[in-house]
Amino acid sequence: MHEIRAVYDDETITVYQAYSPAIAEPAVRAGRFVPPFKRDRMTWVKPSFLWMMYRCGWALKEGQERVLAVSITREGFDWALANAVLSHYKRGAHPDRATWQRELKRAPIRVQWDPERDLNLRELPYRSLQLGIGGVAVPRYVDEWITGISDPTGLVREIHGRADRASLLPVERPYPMPSEALHLVAG
């Protein structure tokens, strides 16, 4: 099963990224990504808090010591989903491998479905979304979609160190998959 679990409201959705302090601190101060953030490379966002914790090791991995909660417009997120291609070939989702390769080269967004994680970072039986934002989509993400950036790294470390940590997690719920993006779960 594929599921987008996220914190969202009628206008925005929260995605997570982890960076070094050199990138995170200026971004939080500016409320958007500024140098040394690089616009010329793909940037990956994760709507799932626990999947981000798995990826950054509870903000303990080198270069990922700061977790950012990035609020973006749902309009932008839905555009990303509608313009995405799976990052890997999947029989049934693509007519053939050559078609998928052509689509992948042109697509500004890549989608990867990875096993969701529990509080102990063990795999759960459903897959969680990762979005790779590249090419023409990066300026849209940075300049148009972002409505705010906060730094929950203190909360991340508090959750990691507590036995009663489940009560501290952000409340995520299934995000409705736009009909234009159903091809991302086909096959």
N, C-alpha and C positions, 0 to 999 in steps of 0.2 A: 504494500500500500504506500502511496505517495501522499504526503500531506504538508502543507505550509502551515506551520504553527507560529503565531506572531502576536505581539502586542500591537493593536491597531484601533483606530476609531473611524468615524465617517470620512475624515480628510487625510489622515496620515497613517503610516505604518513604521514601526521601529525595526531597523536592521542593525547588526553588530559588525564591528571590525576591530582588529587588534593591531596596534602599532607600537613603535618605540616612542619614548617621551618626546623625541625631537620632532616627530610628525604630529603626535596627539596633542601636545600642549598648545601649539599655534592654532590647530584646528578648533579646539574647544574655545580658546580666546576669541577667534574670529567667527565662530558659529558656522563655519564651512571649511573645506579643505583649501589650504594655502601652502606655498612652498615651505618646506621641502617635499610635500606631497607631489608625486609625479603624475601628470595627466596623460603621459604618453605610454602608460602601461596599464594592463588590465588590473582592475581592483575587484576583489571578491567580497560580497556582503552575505550575511547569514541572518535570516529572520529569527532563528531559534537560538535563544540564550544558551541553552545547554550544549548545543552543537558548537557554538563559539567557544564555550569553556573547554570542550574537548580539543578543539583546534589550537587554542592558545595555552592549554595546560593551566587553566585558572590564572591567567596573566603572569605565569612564571617562566614562559619560554623567552629566550633572548630575542629581542626585536618585536616582541608582542606583550610587553609589560603593561601596556595601557589598553583597556577595553573601551571602545567608544560606542555609545548608543546613538545612532544616527536616525533622526526622524525625517522621513521623506514623504512626499505626497503619494497618495494611493494612485493618482493619475499617472505619475511617473513610474511607480512600481508595476502597475498594470501594463503600461507601454513596454516596459522591459520584458515582462513575461510574454507579451504578444509578439515581440521582435526577437525572441530567443530561439536558439537551436541547442539541442542536447550536445553536451561536450564529448559524447561518445556515440558511435554508431549503434543503433538498436533496430534489429529486424522488426518490421511491422510499423515502426514509427517513421521510417524513411523508405522511399521506393527502392533504393539500392545504396551501396556504400559511396559510389561516385557522386550521387546527388547530395548525400549528406555532407561530403567533403566540400562541395561547391557552396552549399548553404552555410557551413561552418566558417569558411573564409570570408563570406560577405556579412555574416551576422555580427551586430554590435554587442550582443548579449549571449552568454553561454550559461547553460543550466546543468548543474550536477545534482544528483539525488544521492545522498549519503545516509547511512544508518543514523537515526536519531539516537540520542544518548540520555541516560538517566542521571541522577545526581552523583553517582559513582563513576560516571562516564562509560558505563557498559552499554553495548548496543541494545536498542529496542527494536521491535519487529516491524517498524515502518520507517520510511525514508523521508529525510528532511531536505529542504531546498537550500542550495547555494547558488548565487547569481554572480557570474563573472561579467563585469561591466568594462567594455573596452571601446576603442575607436571613437566613433561619433557620439556614443552614449556617455562617455566620461564627462564632457562639458555639460551635458544635460543634467547628469547626476549632480555634479559639483555646483553648477550655477543656477539650475532651475528647480530640481526636485528637493534638495535639502531644505528643511524648515528649522533645523536646529541640531546641535551636537552636544551631548553631555558625556561626562566621564564617570561611569559607575564602577571604576576599578576598586574603590574602597569597599563597595558592596560585594563585589566579586570575591575579594579576599575574606570578607566577613562570612559570606556564605560558605566558602571553601573550608573555613576553620571551625564551623559550628555543627553540632550534632542535630539541632532542631532547624536546620537550614532550609527545609522545604517551604516553610512559611515566608521566607525572604525572597523567594524566586518571583520574577515578573510573571504576571498572570497572562499566559498565552492561550489563544484559542485558534481553531482552524480558520484559515483565511480562505474566502471564496475564490476558487480558481476562475478567472475570466474565461469566457467561452473561446476567445481568440487564442488562449494558451493551452487548451486541452490537448493539443498535439504533443505537449511535453510529458504527458503521462500515458500516451497511447502505446499500444503494442503489447 
